[in-house]
Each structure stands twice: as C-alpha cells, then as structure tokens.
Amino acid sequence: MPYAPGIEYRGGEYIAQGISQAGQSLAAGIQQYAKAEAERKAAKAQLETTMSAFTKQRQDAVRSKLAAKNAEMGLHPDDQENMHLFQSEFEKAGVDAWQIIGDKTMKRIISGKASTEEFLSASNAMQTYLNLEQQQKQQQMEERKLAMQEMSAMAQMKLAERGQGFEESKWRDLAEQRRLQMAGMAENLVKSQDDRKLVDTNRAAFAKATQAAQGLQPRTETIKASPLEADRKLEEGWNMTPESREAFQKWAEQPIGQPQPAPATQPAPQAAPPPAPEVDGKRLGAMRQKMMELATLEKEALASGTLQGKGAANEYRRQRETLASQAAALARPQSAPEQAATPATPVPSASDSPPIPLPSELSFTRTVQVTPEDRYNAFHKAFTEAGGTDQEVLKNQAALLGAQVKLADASAPLSVTRQDGMVITSKGSEVKDVAQDKSKQGPDLEMMMKLRERHVRLPDGTDGFARNAEEAREMGKGIAEFVSSMNGLTKLIEIAKNGNGKLDLKDRAVAGEIQKLVQGRLRILLIGPGAITAEEYKRLDELIPSPQDLTKLKDLSVLRLEEMKSLIGDYTNEWLNQTKNYAAPMRTALQAMAGETGGPAAPQPGGKRFVYQGGKLVEQK
C-alpha cells in the first residue's frame, strides 16, 4: 500500500519490541525451570542419602542381633542356619520404608514423577524414623551390655561350680611359684631388724592357721525335698535316709486296686473255756507251711503282673485264708456242741487297714569333702584371729598350703559333681556319667524316675500320675493346647474391644498371628482331622474372627470370640474333670503305683474311670 503523505509508520519498531519481550520472558522461564529442577534434584539426593543411611542402619542392627545371638548360642557368624533366622529382618527394612512414606508417594518417587515437596516430605519422615531407630538401638545396646555382663558372671559361676582349675599339674606349678615368692619375701623380712617382731607374730599365726586348715574334716549335710524332687536329688549325689526310704517304700509297695476278700471268722471268746484237747501238731505245721508257700506265690504273681484284680477272685489269698481259718479251728477246737454254735466274729484283714499316704517330705544326706577353698578360708580366718598382719605373706602361704593339701589328698580323689551329671575327680582323669551309670542309681532313683515319667501337672496347680509315660505325655499335650487356646482367645477379645479402626500395624500383625495360632490349636476340635478345604478355612475364620478385619463390626467380633471362649472353656473343664478322675491327685496319691502291678488306677469313691482311645478320654463302663 502506498504511504500516505504526512503519516509516520512504526510497525517494525513494535514488532522488534514484541520479539525482545518474548525473549526475555522465555529466558526467565528457562531460569525458573532450571532452578526448580535443581531443587528437585537436591531433594532427591537428600532422600537417597537418607534411604541409604536407613538401609545401612537396618543392616547394622541385624548384624548386631546376629552377633549377639551367635554369642548366646555359641555359633559361628557364617552359620547359614543362624543367618536364616534373621533373614526376615532384611526384608522388613523395605516394608518399613513403604509404610513410613506411603504407597502413592513411593510409586511417584520410583517412577521419577515426585515433586520437590514430596521429596522433602519423604526425607523428613525417614529422618524422624531414623532418629527413633537410633534411640531404640542405644537402649537395646545398653540392655545387651547388661545381659552380656550377667552371662559372663553366670559363666564364671558355672566354671567355679564345675571345679575348673583344680588339675594337679596347675597346682604343682602354683605351689612352686608361691614357694619361691614366699622364700624371697621371708628372706627380705628377716634381714630387716624392724620387721623381726612382725615375722615372729606371723610365724605363730601361720602355725595356728595351718593347724586349723589341716584339721578340717568332711561334713554331712541334710536337706528335705518333696517326692517330685527326689530323683533330681539322687542324681546330684544325695542319699535318702533310711527312715524316708522305708516310708516311701511302704507307700509305693502297698497293694492298690486288689479285690478285698471276705473277712475270715473266728469263734467268739468264751468267759471260761474248758481245757482244750491235744492238738495235732504235725497237721498244724503242714498247714502253716502250705500257707507260707501260698503267700510266696501270691507275692511273685503280684510282682509279675499276672494278678490284675479286675473282679476275679484271688485264688492264692482265698486258699491261704481258708487254711488260716482251719488252722485256727485246729489249734482251738470246740469242746462242746454249744461252743460250736457260738456266733462267729469277723477277723480284721490286713487289706482293711487304712491306706498309707505319700510322705510330703523326704530327707536326704550327703558327705561334703573338704576343698582347697575351704582350707584357704579356714586358714585366713585363723591367721587373722591369731594376729597375722602381713597380707602378702598370708596370700602366698595360704596358696602354698592349699596346693600342698591338694597334692596330699591326691591319693583319695575328691569328686566334684556338675549340674550336667558329670563327675570329675581331683586327678582330672576319671569321668563318669551318673545319669547313665545304673550302678550309681540304686532302687530309690529308679523308682523316682518311673514316677516322674508318669507325672502330670494340671492347670489348677495339682499334681497327678498317669498309668504310664505315654498317657502322661498325651495328657500334658492336651492340657497345653487347651491352655494356649484360652490365652489366645482372651488376647483376641482384648484387641477386638479396642475397635479395628484404632489398631496400628503392630496390633494388626499380633492379632493375625494369634488368630492363626488359635485356629491351628482348635482345628481338629472344630473341623476334624485331615486336610482342610477352602470351605472349612472360611468356617474357621467365621468361628474365630480376627480383630484386624476392617469389614467386620467390633461388637460382632467380640461376641463370636466370647462365645468360642465359653464353649472351649466348658469343654476344657469337662476334659480336666475327667483327667482329674483319671490322674490321681498327689495330695492323696493312693493309686499312683497301680500301674506297676499292671492294673489301671482305681477311681475315687463315687468317681469314674477313663481310658485313652483315639486320642481322647473315654469313660470305662
């Protein structure tokens, strides 16, 4: 278009200004983006550093736990089986990170789409968690340090109890070393005129202390223990006193569960009986001999278990008491018809005597030999009381005396019994296992071991005995399962009452583990044996719900758990009542040895008898 005269055109200038402003805006935008990207990279680097520190700290914690566990169990750090025990700790580190930061934020960080604010928020959360972890780690280190100190002290006590360091060669070296030291010190003391009086006093005190230490004699210790602890005391070297052995054997050997024969009769005594005619002594002697033979046969039959006393007549006892009645009639014959018609009075039988109760306490004794430590203590006490003041001389002379006494007693080995049953003599060469050496046990220990195998501890605190060891193990297993189930249901009810919406991650995990444990305990009772199906698994979840399920109401879960606890409690009480009737309580314990004769334990008056069939107690009609 042609230019009009007098008009100024400035379009090019406007275009240039627009281009310049656009360039400035673009440059400012690029700078702002670069700055934001730099901040984002810095936040990402900070998070990566925090995550790296978190992972390293978790691994260090696991290594510390592993080292502590290895030290406790005595395993090498490279032990693969022990490493497997803590493999879950490494996996838990990642799980904790996801839970702390959150699933959504973690996915954005991994995909590279997280913003600066998300990086900083995740970093702050991880740093807070690391601070808490550090505090817990310091507390655990303090607790572990105290535990290691206690373990070290216990180890030193164990070594002292086991008699470590009493080898003859070590005592010889120690004696020679102490002798040389004492000789040098005595020589230096003699050279000094100022110490002459001290030397004379110490010599007199040393003579008295030596006499006191060498005059120690073995002593006898006496203790009392319950019958359940008797086998352990016998294994430790204690001997049962004759009185306790006799009382225990009377209780153990009394015939339990044997049928009671009809009472024998004898003529009623007369006010003035006429003179008896001559008695046939030869026939009476033959009858008494026959009675003795029958008594021997009866005792042998009872010992072998051929007579079980389940309602059948005891032929030996019946014949023996018949002969006793005939012998009594032969020795005191009737002299007149009216005497024969005299009513007979029952003769009390030996089996009618009251049962012998189990002794509540048994007495044990043992001879304690004099150890070098005892002689050292006696020497120290006598030396101090006699006015001895040189502690260094006292220490050296006492050590020498202990070594000399130890060497002098080498001809009569001093036995040191350890808690693990091993016996170490002072010579350090003769080692025997008391638990396996039957010659060291005797009848008392064998009897106690048999009773201990049949022992059953009931939940109410009473003690009982089963017929044999196998049934005792079955009873113990059943009691443990019921008690564990009741405790688990109680814990689930406590968690459920808090409401599933208020549970944290730890409570949810605990609730899930307890639910699976209780379901495993009660599976056979509720579902039955065999493989479990999906339908049965769903039924178990309905019967024993978990408080961690957010889809279930709190009141409904509590109601179902309380109903299940009541049902299991009723079943448990019924089962335990049967068990109490079956396992004789130790407070009366009159049927505890019935299994030794082959017969089942007799029930209490008015009680029932139960036997194991198919893994449960069944009443015996």
MIDO-208138 format. One line per 2 residues: number of its first residue (from 1); their letters; for each residue x, z, y of C-alpha. Coordinates in nm, 2 decimals. Last residue first. Example, Ala and Ser with C-alpha at 12.3 -4.5 7.8 and 13.67 -1.06 7.14 Angstrom:
BEGIN
2> SA> 1.37 0.71 -0.11; 1.23 0.78 -0.45
***
This chain:
BEGIN
621> KQ> -1.82 8.19 -9.87; -1.49 8.10 -9.71
619> EV> -1.54 8.01 -9.34; -1.35 7.71 -9.24
617> LK> -1.06 7.72 -8.99; -0.93 7.38 -8.87
615> GG> -0.66 7.13 -8.95; -0.84 6.96 -9.24
613> QY> -0.90 7.29 -9.43; -0.75 7.62 -9.32
611> VF> -0.91 7.93 -9.47; -1.15 8.19 -9.32
609> RK> -1.26 8.53 -9.45; -1.54 8.71 -9.28
607> GG> -1.59 9.06 -9.13; -1.82 9.35 -9.22
605> PQ> -1.53 9.57 -9.32; -1.21 9.38 -9.23
603> PA> -1.13 9.08 -9.44; -0.88 9.09 -9.73
601> AP> -0.57 8.87 -9.67; -0.55 8.60 -9.93
599> GG> -0.39 8.67 -10.27; -0.05 8.56 -10.39
597> TE> 0.11 8.90 -10.41; 0.34 8.84 -10.11
595> GA> 0.04 8.70 -9.91; -0.12 9.05 -9.91
593> MA> 0.18 9.18 -9.71; -0.01 9.18 -9.37
591> QL> -0.33 9.32 -9.51; -0.30 9.67 -9.37
589> AT> -0.19 9.56 -9.02; -0.40 9.82 -8.83
587> RM> -0.23 9.77 -8.49; -0.08 9.45 -8.62
585> PA> -0.40 9.27 -8.62; -0.47 9.09 -8.95
583> AY> -0.47 8.71 -8.90; -0.80 8.58 -9.05
581> NK> -1.05 8.80 -8.86; -0.85 8.75 -8.54
579> TQ> -0.83 8.37 -8.61; -1.21 8.35 -8.65
577> NL> -1.25 8.54 -8.32; -1.00 8.30 -8.17
575> WE> -1.19 7.99 -8.27; -1.52 8.13 -8.13
573> NT> -1.34 8.23 -7.81; -1.18 7.88 -7.79
571> YD> -1.51 7.70 -7.84; -1.68 7.91 -7.57
569> GI> -1.39 7.85 -7.34; -1.39 7.47 -7.41
567> LS> -1.75 7.45 -7.32; -1.71 7.66 -7.01
565> KM> -1.41 7.46 -6.90; -1.60 7.13 -6.95
563> EE> -1.89 7.26 -6.75; -1.65 7.37 -6.47
561> LR> -1.48 7.03 -6.47; -1.82 6.85 -6.45
559> LV> -1.94 7.06 -6.17; -1.62 7.03 -5.97
557> SL> -1.62 6.66 -6.00; -1.99 6.63 -5.89
555> DK> -1.93 6.86 -5.60; -1.64 6.66 -5.47
553> LK> -1.81 6.32 -5.50; -1.64 6.04 -5.68
551> TL> -1.51 5.71 -5.52; -1.20 5.88 -5.38
549> DQ> -1.06 5.96 -5.73; -0.78 6.21 -5.67
547> PS> -0.99 6.50 -5.80; -0.96 6.36 -6.16
545> PI> -1.26 6.36 -6.39; -1.26 6.52 -6.74
543> LE> -1.58 6.42 -6.91; -1.61 6.09 -6.71
541> DL> -1.25 6.00 -6.75; -1.27 6.08 -7.13
539> RK> -1.57 5.85 -7.16; -1.38 5.57 -6.99
537> YE> -1.10 5.62 -7.25; -1.36 5.61 -7.53
535> EA> -1.49 5.28 -7.41; -1.14 5.14 -7.37
533> TI> -1.06 5.24 -7.73; -0.85 5.53 -7.85
531> AG> -0.65 5.50 -8.18; -0.73 5.77 -8.44
529> PG> -0.86 6.13 -8.43; -1.18 6.23 -8.26
527> IL> -1.33 6.18 -7.91; -1.39 6.53 -7.77
525> LI> -1.18 6.76 -8.00; -0.92 6.49 -8.07
523> RL> -0.88 6.41 -7.70; -0.87 6.77 -7.59
521> RG> -0.49 6.81 -7.54; -0.43 6.45 -7.43
519> QV> -0.72 6.47 -7.18; -0.57 6.79 -7.04
517> LK> -0.23 6.63 -6.99; -0.37 6.31 -6.84
515> QI> -0.58 6.52 -6.59; -0.28 6.74 -6.51
513> EG> -0.06 6.44 -6.43; -0.33 6.28 -6.21
511> AV> -0.39 6.61 -6.02; -0.02 6.65 -5.96
509> AR> 0.02 6.30 -5.82; -0.29 6.34 -5.59
507> DK> -0.16 6.68 -5.47; 0.18 6.52 -5.38
505> LD> 0.03 6.23 -5.20; -0.19 6.45 -4.98
503> LK> -0.54 6.56 -5.07; -0.79 6.61 -4.79
501> GN> -1.03 6.32 -4.88; -1.05 6.43 -5.24
499> GN> -1.20 6.76 -5.15; -1.04 7.11 -5.15
497> KA> -1.27 7.22 -5.44; -1.12 6.94 -5.66
495> IE> -0.77 7.10 -5.64; -0.89 7.44 -5.76
493> IL> -1.10 7.28 -6.03; -0.80 7.08 -6.15
491> KT> -0.59 7.39 -6.17; -0.85 7.58 -6.38
489> LG> -0.89 7.27 -6.61; -0.51 7.27 -6.67
487> NM> -0.50 7.65 -6.75; -0.78 7.61 -7.00
485> SS> -0.61 7.31 -7.16; -0.28 7.50 -7.19
483> VF> -0.45 7.80 -7.35; -0.63 7.58 -7.60
481> EA> -0.32 7.38 -7.70; -0.10 7.69 -7.73
479> IG> -0.36 7.87 -7.96; -0.38 7.56 -8.18
477> KG> 0.00 7.53 -8.22; 0.03 7.90 -8.29
475> ME> -0.24 7.89 -8.56; -0.08 7.59 -8.72
473> RA> 0.26 7.75 -8.72; 0.12 8.07 -8.88
471> EE> -0.05 7.85 -9.14; 0.28 7.70 -9.24
469> AN> 0.46 8.04 -9.24; 0.23 8.20 -9.50
467> RA> -0.08 8.43 -9.52; -0.10 8.48 -9.14
465> FG> 0.01 8.79 -8.96; -0.11 8.94 -8.63
463> DT> 0.00 9.06 -8.29; -0.23 9.14 -8.00
461> GD> -0.17 9.02 -7.65; -0.52 8.87 -7.58
459> PL> -0.38 8.52 -7.63; -0.29 8.60 -7.99
457> RV> 0.08 8.61 -8.11; 0.11 8.51 -8.48
455> HR> 0.38 8.64 -8.72; 0.41 8.47 -9.06
453> ER> 0.77 8.37 -9.02; 0.85 8.72 -8.88
451> LK> 0.72 8.89 -9.19; 0.95 8.69 -9.41
449> MM> 1.24 8.76 -9.19; 1.16 9.13 -9.19
447> ME> 1.16 9.14 -9.57; 1.49 8.95 -9.60
445> LD> 1.64 9.19 -9.34; 1.54 9.50 -9.53
443> PG> 1.64 9.36 -9.87; 2.00 9.31 -9.78
441> QK> 2.14 9.09 -9.50; 2.52 9.10 -9.54
439> SK> 2.52 8.94 -9.89; 2.29 8.67 -9.77
437> DQ> 2.56 8.53 -9.54; 2.38 8.27 -9.34
435> AV> 2.27 8.49 -9.04; 2.59 8.69 -9.06
433> DK> 2.81 8.39 -9.00; 3.16 8.49 -9.09
431> VE> 3.50 8.45 -8.91; 3.83 8.60 -9.03
429> SG> 4.13 8.48 -8.83; 4.11 8.65 -8.50
427> KS> 4.31 8.95 -8.61; 4.07 9.17 -8.43
425> TI> 3.78 9.04 -8.63; 3.52 8.79 -8.50
423> VM> 3.16 8.80 -8.63; 2.93 8.51 -8.55
421> GD> 2.56 8.57 -8.51; 2.50 8.39 -8.18
419> QR> 2.49 8.72 -7.99; 2.85 8.80 -8.09
417> TV> 2.96 9.07 -8.33; 3.31 9.21 -8.27
415> SL> 3.47 9.34 -8.59; 3.78 9.55 -8.55
413> PA> 4.02 9.48 -8.84; 4.18 9.78 -9.00
411> SA> 4.55 9.68 -9.04; 4.55 9.55 -8.69
409> DA> 4.48 9.90 -8.56; 4.84 9.97 -8.47
407> LK> 4.86 9.64 -8.28; 4.56 9.73 -8.07
405> VQ> 4.69 10.08 -8.01; 5.02 9.94 -7.89
403> AG> 4.84 9.69 -7.67; 4.61 9.95 -7.52
401> LL> 4.91 10.19 -7.46; 5.11 9.92 -7.29
399> AA> 4.81 9.83 -7.06; 4.77 10.20 -6.98
397> QN> 5.14 10.24 -6.90; 5.13 9.94 -6.67
395> KL> 4.82 10.05 -6.48; 4.92 10.41 -6.46
393> VE> 5.27 10.32 -6.33; 5.10 10.11 -6.06
391> QD> 4.85 10.38 -5.98; 5.11 10.65 -5.92
389> TG> 4.90 10.96 -5.87; 4.87 11.15 -6.20
387> GA> 4.72 11.49 -6.15; 4.59 11.57 -6.50
385> ET> 4.24 11.46 -6.41; 4.37 11.12 -6.31
383> FA> 4.56 11.07 -6.63; 4.26 11.19 -6.84
381> KH> 4.02 10.95 -6.68; 4.26 10.65 -6.69
379> FA> 4.35 10.72 -7.06; 3.98 10.75 -7.16
377> NY> 3.91 10.42 -6.98; 4.20 10.25 -7.15
375> RD> 4.10 10.38 -7.49; 3.75 10.24 -7.44
373> EP> 3.89 9.91 -7.32; 4.11 9.89 -7.63
371> TV> 3.80 9.92 -7.85; 3.69 10.22 -8.05
369> QV> 3.45 10.12 -8.33; 3.08 10.16 -8.29
367> TR> 2.90 10.27 -8.61; 2.54 10.17 -8.64
365> TF> 2.20 10.33 -8.66; 1.84 10.21 -8.67
363> SL> 1.51 10.40 -8.65; 1.18 10.22 -8.69
361> ES> 0.88 10.25 -8.45; 0.51 10.20 -8.48
359> PL> 0.52 10.25 -8.86; 0.26 10.04 -9.04
357> PI> -0.03 10.25 -9.16; -0.06 10.36 -9.53
355> PP> -0.41 10.30 -9.66; -0.62 10.60 -9.76
353> SD> -0.60 10.71 -10.13; -0.87 10.56 -10.35
351> SA> -0.61 10.35 -10.54; -0.45 10.66 -10.68
349> SP> -0.78 10.75 -10.84; -0.99 11.06 -10.78
347> VP> -1.13 11.20 -11.10; -1.51 11.19 -11.11
345> TA> -1.70 11.49 -11.26; -1.85 11.48 -11.60
343> PT> -2.17 11.66 -11.69; -2.14 11.92 -11.97
341> AA> -2.29 11.78 -12.29; -1.97 11.81 -12.48
339> QE> -1.95 12.17 -12.38; -2.29 12.24 -12.54
337> PA> -2.17 12.09 -12.86; -1.88 12.34 -12.89
335> SQ> -1.51 12.33 -12.88; -1.46 12.02 -12.67
333> PR> -1.11 11.88 -12.69; -0.85 11.93 -12.41
331> AL> -0.54 11.73 -12.50; -0.75 11.47 -12.69
329> AA> -1.00 11.44 -12.41; -0.73 11.39 -12.16
327> AQ> -0.56 11.14 -12.38; -0.88 10.95 -12.42
325> SA> -0.94 10.94 -12.05; -0.58 10.83 -11.99
323> LT> -0.62 10.56 -12.26; -0.92 10.42 -12.08
321> ER> -0.73 10.44 -11.75; -0.44 10.23 -11.90
319> QR> -0.68 9.98 -12.06; -0.86 9.93 -11.73
317> RY> -0.53 9.90 -11.54; -0.39 9.64 -11.77
315> EN> -0.71 9.44 -11.78; -0.76 9.42 -11.40
313> AA> -1.11 9.28 -11.39; -1.16 8.96 -11.20
311> GK> -1.32 8.98 -10.85; -1.03 8.79 -10.68
309> GQ> -0.76 9.04 -10.77; -0.47 8.79 -10.77
307> LT> -0.29 8.90 -11.09; -0.04 8.63 -11.18
305> GS> 0.15 8.69 -10.86; 0.49 8.76 -11.02
303> AL> 0.52 9.11 -10.86; 0.16 9.20 -10.96
301> AE> 0.23 9.09 -11.32; 0.55 9.29 -11.33
299> KE> 0.37 9.61 -11.21; 0.09 9.57 -11.46
297> LT> 0.33 9.52 -11.75; 0.52 9.84 -11.65
295> AL> 0.19 10.04 -11.62; 0.08 9.91 -11.96
293> EM> 0.41 10.01 -12.12; 0.37 10.36 -11.97
291> MK> 0.02 10.39 -12.10; 0.13 10.29 -12.45
289> QR> 0.40 10.57 -12.45; 0.13 10.82 -12.34
287> MA> -0.10 10.72 -12.63; 0.19 10.75 -12.88
285> GL> 0.27 11.09 -12.75; -0.09 11.21 -12.79
283> RK> -0.10 11.08 -13.15; 0.21 11.27 -13.24
281> GD> 0.10 11.58 -13.06; -0.24 11.61 -13.24
279> VE> -0.36 11.92 -13.05; -0.44 12.25 -13.24
277> PA> -0.78 12.39 -13.15; -0.86 12.50 -12.79
275> PP> -0.94 12.87 -12.73; -1.28 12.90 -12.58
273> PA> -1.33 12.80 -12.21; -1.43 13.09 -11.98
271> AQ> -1.57 12.95 -11.65; -1.58 12.60 -11.76
269> PA> -1.41 12.31 -11.58; -1.61 11.99 -11.56
267> PQ> -1.51 11.74 -11.81; -1.31 11.44 -11.69
265> TA> -1.41 11.11 -11.55; -1.23 10.80 -11.45
263> PA> -1.34 10.62 -11.14; -1.44 10.26 -11.19
261> PQ> -1.16 10.03 -11.10; -1.09 9.91 -10.74
259> PQ> -1.01 9.55 -10.71; -0.67 9.46 -10.55
257> GI> -0.67 9.33 -10.19; -0.36 9.52 -10.08
255> PQ> -0.14 9.71 -10.32; 0.11 9.92 -10.12
253> EA> 0.46 9.77 -10.12; 0.49 9.69 -9.75
251> WK> 0.36 10.03 -9.62; 0.57 10.23 -9.87
249> QF> 0.87 10.00 -9.79; 0.84 10.07 -9.42
247> AE> 0.83 10.45 -9.46; 1.12 10.45 -9.71
245> RS> 1.33 10.22 -9.48; 1.25 10.44 -9.18
243> EP> 1.36 10.76 -9.36; 1.67 10.60 -9.50
241> TM> 1.78 10.48 -9.15; 1.79 10.10 -9.09
239> NW> 2.13 9.96 -9.03; 2.23 9.78 -8.71
237> GE> 2.47 9.48 -8.73; 2.31 9.24 -8.49
235> EL> 2.12 9.06 -8.77; 1.96 9.39 -8.86
233> KR> 1.85 9.44 -8.50; 1.70 9.09 -8.49
231> DA> 1.51 9.16 -8.81; 1.37 9.49 -8.68
229> EL> 1.24 9.35 -8.35; 0.89 9.29 -8.49
227> PS> 0.89 9.63 -8.66; 0.93 9.80 -8.32
225> AK> 1.27 9.95 -8.22; 1.44 10.29 -8.21
223> IT> 1.81 10.34 -8.14; 2.09 10.55 -8.29
221> ET> 2.46 10.51 -8.21; 2.74 10.65 -8.43
219> RP> 3.09 10.69 -8.28; 3.43 10.58 -8.39
217> QL> 3.71 10.82 -8.29; 3.90 10.87 -7.97
215> GQ> 4.21 11.09 -8.01; 4.45 10.82 -7.92
213> AA> 4.32 10.80 -7.57; 4.31 11.17 -7.51
211> QT> 4.67 11.22 -7.65; 4.79 10.93 -7.43
209> AK> 4.62 11.08 -7.13; 4.79 11.42 -7.19
207> AF> 5.13 11.27 -7.23; 5.08 11.04 -6.92
205> AA> 4.98 11.34 -6.71; 5.30 11.52 -6.81
203> RN> 5.51 11.21 -6.73; 5.32 11.15 -6.41
201> TD> 5.39 11.50 -6.29; 5.76 11.47 -6.38
199> VL> 5.79 11.13 -6.21; 5.62 11.26 -5.89
197> KR> 5.86 11.55 -5.88; 6.16 11.33 -5.91
195> DD> 6.03 11.09 -5.64; 6.24 11.23 -5.36
193> QS> 6.55 11.22 -5.57; 6.52 10.85 -5.61
191> KV> 6.72 10.71 -5.90; 6.45 10.82 -6.15
189> LN> 6.19 10.62 -5.97; 6.39 10.30 -5.99
187> EA> 6.45 10.35 -6.36; 6.08 10.41 -6.41
185> MG> 5.99 10.10 -6.23; 6.22 9.89 -6.44
183> AM> 6.10 10.04 -6.76; 5.74 9.99 -6.66
181> QL> 5.79 9.63 -6.59; 5.97 9.57 -6.91
179> RR> 5.70 9.74 -7.11; 5.43 9.56 -6.93
177> QE> 5.58 9.22 -7.03; 5.64 9.33 -7.39
175> AL> 5.28 9.46 -7.42; 5.13 9.15 -7.27
173> DR> 5.32 8.92 -7.50; 5.22 9.13 -7.80
171> WK> 4.86 9.14 -7.69; 4.85 8.77 -7.65
169> SE> 4.98 8.72 -8.00; 4.72 8.96 -8.15
167> EF> 4.42 8.78 -8.00; 4.19 9.00 -7.80
165> GQ> 4.13 8.76 -7.52; 3.76 8.68 -7.59
163> GR> 3.56 8.97 -7.74; 3.23 8.79 -7.74
161> EA> 3.08 9.03 -7.50; 3.35 8.97 -7.24
159> LK> 3.31 8.60 -7.28; 2.94 8.63 -7.23
157> MQ> 2.99 8.85 -6.92; 3.22 8.59 -6.77
155> AM> 2.97 8.32 -6.84; 2.69 8.53 -6.68
153> AS> 2.91 8.57 -6.37; 2.97 8.19 -6.36
151> ME> 2.60 8.11 -6.41; 2.51 8.35 -6.13
149> QM> 2.76 8.19 -5.89; 2.63 7.85 -6.00
147> AL> 2.28 7.96 -5.92; 2.38 8.09 -5.57
145> KR> 2.55 7.76 -5.50; 2.25 7.56 -5.62
143> EE> 2.02 7.76 -5.39; 2.25 7.69 -5.09
141> MQ> 2.28 7.33 -5.19; 1.90 7.31 -5.22
139> QQ> 1.85 7.45 -4.87; 2.10 7.20 -4.73
137> KQ> 1.92 6.92 -4.91; 1.59 7.03 -4.78
135> QQ> 1.72 7.03 -4.42; 1.87 6.68 -4.47
133> EL> 1.55 6.55 -4.62; 1.36 6.67 -4.32
131> NL> 1.60 6.50 -4.08; 1.58 6.18 -4.29
129> YT> 1.21 6.18 -4.27; 1.22 6.20 -3.89
127> QM> 1.48 5.92 -3.89; 1.26 5.70 -4.11
125> AN> 0.96 5.75 -3.88; 1.17 5.68 -3.57
123> SA> 1.30 5.36 -3.73; 0.96 5.24 -3.83
121> SL> 0.82 5.30 -3.48; 1.12 5.12 -3.32
119> FE> 1.08 4.82 -3.55; 0.71 4.81 -3.49
117> ET> 0.75 4.82 -3.11; 1.01 4.54 -3.12
115> SA> 0.76 4.32 -3.32; 0.76 4.25 -3.69
113> KG> 0.74 3.89 -3.81; 1.06 3.88 -4.01
111> SI> 0.88 3.86 -4.35; 1.04 4.18 -4.47
109> IR> 0.95 4.36 -4.14; 0.59 4.23 -4.15
107> KM> 0.55 4.34 -4.51; 0.69 4.69 -4.43
105> TK> 0.45 4.72 -4.13; 0.14 4.65 -4.35
103> DG> 0.25 4.87 -4.64; 0.33 5.18 -4.44
101> II> 0.65 5.32 -4.29; 0.65 5.65 -4.48
99> QW> 0.48 5.53 -4.80; 0.69 5.22 -4.83
97> AD> 1.01 5.42 -4.77; 0.91 5.68 -5.02
95> VG> 0.84 5.42 -5.29; 1.19 5.27 -5.23
93> AK> 1.36 5.61 -5.28; 1.15 5.69 -5.58
91> EF> 1.31 5.42 -5.79; 1.65 5.59 -5.75
89> ES> 1.50 5.93 -5.85; 1.33 5.77 -6.16
87> QF> 1.67 5.70 -6.31; 1.73 6.08 -6.31
85> LH> 1.67 6.15 -6.68; 1.83 5.81 -6.77
83> MN> 2.16 5.93 -6.64; 2.15 6.21 -6.90
81> EQ> 2.11 5.96 -7.18; 2.38 5.74 -7.04
79> DD> 2.65 6.01 -7.03; 2.89 5.90 -6.77
77> PH> 2.88 6.23 -6.59; 2.99 6.41 -6.91
75> LG> 2.75 6.68 -7.04; 2.79 7.06 -7.04
73> ME> 2.41 7.11 -6.99; 2.45 7.31 -6.67
71> AN> 2.74 7.12 -6.53; 2.57 6.79 -6.62
69> KA> 2.25 6.90 -6.45; 2.45 7.00 -6.13
67> AL> 2.63 6.67 -6.14; 2.31 6.48 -6.18
65> KS> 2.14 6.67 -5.90; 2.44 6.59 -5.67
63> RV> 2.43 6.22 -5.78; 2.06 6.21 -5.70
61> AD> 2.11 6.36 -5.36; 2.40 6.12 -5.29
59> QR> 2.17 5.83 -5.39; 1.89 5.95 -5.16
57> QK> 2.14 5.99 -4.88; 2.28 5.64 -4.94
55> TF> 1.93 5.49 -4.93; 1.83 5.68 -4.61
53> AS> 2.16 5.58 -4.44; 2.10 5.22 -4.53
51> MT> 1.74 5.24 -4.41; 1.86 5.40 -4.08
49> TE> 2.12 5.12 -4.03; 1.86 4.86 -4.11
47> LQ> 1.62 5.02 -3.87; 1.88 5.02 -3.59
45> AK> 1.97 4.65 -3.67; 1.60 4.56 -3.64
43> AA> 1.57 4.75 -3.31; 1.88 4.56 -3.18
41> KR> 1.75 4.23 -3.30; 1.41 4.29 -3.12
39> EA> 1.59 4.39 -2.80; 1.80 4.07 -2.81
37> EA> 1.49 3.87 -2.88; 1.31 4.03 -2.58
35> KA> 1.61 3.95 -2.36; 1.64 3.59 -2.48
33> YQ> 1.26 3.55 -2.42; 1.30 3.68 -2.07
31> QI> 1.60 3.45 -2.00; 1.41 3.15 -2.13
29> GA> 1.11 3.24 -1.92; 1.32 3.27 -1.60
27> AL> 1.48 2.94 -1.67; 1.14 2.77 -1.72
25> SQ> 1.01 2.92 -1.40; 1.32 2.80 -1.21
23> GA> 1.28 2.45 -1.35; 0.91 2.44 -1.26
21> QS> 0.99 2.54 -0.91; 1.25 2.27 -0.87
19> IG> 1.02 2.00 -1.01; 0.75 2.10 -0.78
17> QA> 0.98 2.09 -0.47; 1.10 1.75 -0.56
15> IY> 0.75 1.62 -0.60; 0.65 1.76 -0.26
13> EG> 0.95 1.60 -0.10; 0.87 1.26 -0.25
11> GR> 0.52 1.28 -0.12; 0.62 1.33 0.25
9> YE> 0.47 1.02 0.43; 0.47 1.02 0.81
7> IG> 0.18 0.83 0.98; 0.24 0.64 1.32
5> PA> 0.20 0.29 1.18; 0.02 0.27 0.85
3> YP> 0.25 0.20 0.56; 0.15 -0.08 0.34
1> M> 0.00 0.00 0.00
***
